[in-house]
Amino acid sequence: MTSKDYYKILGVNEYCTEQELKSAYRKLARKWHPDVAGNTDEVVNKFKEINEAYEVLSNKSKRADYDTVRKYYNYSSKKTDTASKQQSEVNKTATNPNKSDKQQETHKKADEHNSFNFNFKWDEFLSKYKEYANKYENMYTQKNNEKKAKYGNTKKGKDINTDVEVTIAEAVSGTSKIINMLHTSVCPKCGGRKFVNGSICSHCHGKGDISEHKRFTVKIPAGVKDNSKIRLAGEGECGLNGGSNGDLYITVHVKAPVDYKTDGNNILKTITLAPYEAVLGGNISVKTPDGNITVKIAPNTQNGQKIRLSGCGIRVKNKVGDMILTVEIQIPKNLSNLELELYKKLQEVSSQNVR
């Protein structure tokens, strides 16, 4: 079986795009399908040939190998054509009974050269080519490893640092955060060797590593403190010359609330009351993690007094804390004349001695 020109079979050139290749294949497949063109041996063989060509050329790896073999075949075919011309000349000379010894020797060499038949199976040749390429690649890898062992030039990849912010509730209860960042890793196709079957790796283009945006799901443990670090081993930059990868360090920033503090699952909050609210009591609105609630202030509430709101704290799994309110009685800075007169009247009628 003579080596086939798959590009010629599909009617495309060797620089055609995937879309052009697919379009040409579809047209030919419809034209030569046995159900359309007739179920003859010629049609069936032609249809098989079209599918064989498309199977090889539509696969990037197979196409690259085929192109290499095809170029070699074309080169060898030219040499064979040249030899055939030389043989033709020799044959003309051979018909001359008065040919010289030198011409006879030329005739003999031409016969030997022409005895080489370039008709071969492409799969067999490709198998030999890959065998040689793998042998070369293994030799390259072995020499590279020997060089590393000799000079000790393996190097661990650099560590990567990034930050993540969590709320106080997330810090107490624990959570998961998704981080999206540029990440460098060893090429999965060539394993960092930069070559595949003796050719430059088509995936990393000979760099040995690839850079891509990667999503990490980071588990934030319950009770994490501000500026704590979480380490993801091996998720840093690639190591050099076979060295181990660096690590990814994530610094956790706990976003402190502006209006309260925490004590475990409990929320500590200060509320301000006007003097008349503390004396007379009443209802005020207080913000909690679950929304605003109405809190009843008892009459004669004192400054610094604690009010506990059960179940209004931070929820962790099946447990929930309380909200503890601390009362702070605040006197307005700008009192009206009427308010001042009332305070004077209160002073006159008051019989209480707070000291």
N, C-alpha and C positions, 0 to 999 in steps of 0.2 A: 504493500500500500504506500503510495507516494504521499509525502507530507502535504497537507491541504492548506490553502490560503483562505482562512476563515473570513477575512475581510472581503475577499473577492466573492466568496459564496453569498455573503449578505449584501454585497453591492455597496459597501461603505469604505472609506479610507481609514488608515490606521490612527488618524487624529480625531475621529468622530466622537461626539459626546454620547453619554448614556442615553439621552433622549433620542438622538438620531439613530443609535443602534437599535433601541427598542422599536422605533417606528418602522425601520427597515425590516426587522424580524417579523413584525405583525403582518406587514403587507405580503411577505413571502410565505408566511405560515398559512395565511388565508388562501393564497393562490395555489399552493402545492399540497394542501390538505387532501388526503385520499378521498374524503367524502365529497370534495369539490372537483379535483382534477382526475379522479378515477383511481381505483384501487389496483394499479399496475405495479410491477416491480420497479420500474423507472421512477414513478411518482413516490412510492414508499421510500426508496433509497434517497431521493432528493429531499423529501420531508425530514428524514432522519439526519441527513447532512446539515440541513438548515438548523435543526434543533441542537445538534452537536456544536455547531459554530457559535450559536447564541449562548449555550451553556458555558463555554469557555470565555467568550469575550464579555459577558455580562458580569463575570466574577472578577473583581479587581486583582486579586492575587493570581488567579489562573491567567488572566490577560497579560499581566506583567511577565510571567514566566513564558507565556506563548510568544510575546513580542521578542524576548531575548532569543528564543530558539529560532523564530522566524528570520531574524536578522542573520543568525549564523547559517541557516539553511540557504538564504539568498546568496550569502557570500560563497558558500561551498558550491552552489549551483553554477555560479559564474566561473569558478575554477574548473568545474566539470565541462562547461561549454567550451572553455578555452582548450581543454584537453581534447575534446572531440574535434575541434578544428585542427589541432596538431595531428590527431590520428588520421584525419582526412588527407592531410598533406603527406603523411607517411605512407598511406595506402597508395597514393598516386606514385610515390617513389618505388613502392614495393612491386608495382607492375613493370618496372624497368629492370630487366635482368642484369643490366650493367651497373646496378647500384653499388655504392662504395661501402666499405666496412663501417664507416662512420654513420652512414644512412641506415644500415642494418641495425646498429646499436640504438639509434634514435627510435626506429620502429619497435624494437624490443621494449624500450622504456615506456613508449606510448601505450603498448599493449598492457604493460603492468599497471600503468596509471588508470587506464580505462576499465581494468578489471574491477575497480572500486565502483560499487553500485550505491548511489545515494538514496535509493528507495528504502525508506525505513518507516517504522511506526512512531508517530510523534510521542505517544505515551511512553514508549520505551526510552526514547532519547531524553524526554523530560525527566524521567526517573533517574537516568544517569547524571543529568545536569544537576538535579537536586541533591543527589548523593555527593557529588563533588562540592557543591555549595555548602552543604552541611558539614562536610569534612573541613572545608576552609574556615567556616564559622567556629567550629569546635576548636580548631587550631588557634584561631584568633583569641577565643575566650580563654583557652589554657595559657597562652602567652601573657594575656592581660592579667590573669590571676597570679601567674608567676611573678610578674612585675610588681603587683600589689604586695605579694608576700615579701619580695626582696626589699622594696623601698618603704613598705608600710604606709602607703598613701591613701588608705581608706579613711574617710572622714564622715562623722555623723552630720546629718542635715541640721540646719538651723532651726531653733525653736520659734514658734509663732505665738504672738500675744494678741489677744483681743479682749473686749469688754462686753458685759451684759448687765442690764439694769433690771431689778425686780422691785416690786412694792413690798412694804413691810409685811403685808398679809402673806404674800408669796414666800417671803423669807422665813416666816414662822411656820407655814404649813408645808413648804416645799412645792416645787413646780417643775415644769419642763420648758425650755426655751429653744427656738430654732435659730441657728446662726448660719448666715449665708456669706461665704468668703472665698477668695481666690485660693486654690489649693494646688500644690505641685506634687505629682506622684510618679512613680516609675511607670514607663509605658507598658501597658498590659500585653501588647502584641510581641514586642522584642525583649521584654524583661530588662530593659536598660542597656542591652548589648548594642543597640543602634542598627543592627543588621538582621534581616530575616532571609534565610535561604541565599545568603551571599549578596543580597541587594539591600540598599538603604531602606530602613523601615518606612513604609508608606504612612504609618499612623502618627509617628512622632517626627518624621522627616529627618531622622538621623540624630536627634537630640538625646534620645534615651529617656526622656521624661515628658510629661504633658502637664499643662496648666489648665485648670477648669474651675468654674464656680461649683462649690460643693456645699450641700446643706448638712449641718450637724444638728442633731437633737441632743441637747445637753440637759441632764437631770440635775436640778438644783436641790440639794438635800434640805430637809426641814431643819430650821434653826441656824441657817447659814448666817455668818456675820458679814458686816460691810468690809469690802476689800479682800474677802477670801478668794483663794485661787483654786480652780478646778483643772486638773491635768488630764488631757487625752493623749495617751502614749501613742507615738508613731504617726500622729496626724499633722506633724510639722513638715518642713521642706525635705526633699529627697536627700539621702546620703550620697556622697561622692565615691565613685569607684567601689561600689558594693557596701559602703558604710550604711549603718542603720539610719532610719528617718528621724528627724527631730520630733519634738512634742508640741502640742497645742496647749497653751495656758490661757485660761479664761478667768478674768478678774470680775468678781461679782460686786456690783454696786447696789446697796440697799437704799432705795429712794425714801428718805425720811419724811414722814408726814409733817405738815406745818402746824397742825392744830391739836396734835395729841402725841403721847408717848406710849410705849408698850411695856408690859411686864409679863413675859410669857405669852399666854393667850389673852390676858387682860389688857384693856385699853384705859390709859390714864388721861383724863381730860379735865381742863379747868373751865368752869362756867362763871360768868360775871352776872351779879344781881345789883339792881338799884336798891338803895336803902328801904324804900317803901315796899319793894318786892320781898325783901328779906323779912320785913316786919309783918306784912299783911299776908304773904304767901301768894300763890297763883300758879298759872300754867305757862311753861316756856317750851320752845321747840329745840331739840338737840339732834345733831346729825350723827348717825351711826353707820357702820359698814353696810347695813341693810336698808338704809334710808333714814329720813327724819321721823322722829317719834315725839310725842308730847309728854313732858315730864312735869309732874305735880310738885310744886315747892310748898313745903309746909310753913305755916306762920312761925315767926320768930326763928327763922333759919339763921345760924351763926356763920361768921366769916371763917373759912377753913373747914367747914363741916363737909363730910363725905356722903355722897348719895350713890348707892350701888344699883346699877341697872342689870339685872340678871339676864344672861344669854345674849347680851348685845356686844360681846367682844369678838375676838378673831376665832373663826371656825377652823379646826384641824381635824380632818376625817370625821369621827363621830363625836368629838369634843368641841365645846365652844366656851370661850371665856366670858367675862363680864366687863361692863364699862363702869369705871369708877369715876364719878364726878367730884371735883373739889370746888367748893363755893368760894368765890372772891367778891366781896361787897365793894362796889366801886361808886364813889361820890362824883357826880358830874362836875366838870371843871367850870362851866359857864351856867350859873344859876340865874333865873329870872328874879326880878324884885319880889314877885309874889311868892316864889319858892323861898327866898330869904326871909320874908315876913312870916311864912308858915314855920320855918325852922326856929325863928325867934319866939313865936308863940309856943312851939313845942318845948323850947328851953324853959319858958316860964311855967308851964303846966307840968313838966316832967318831975317825977318824984324818985326816978331811978338813979343810982350811983354806980356806974359801970366800973369804977376803980375800987 
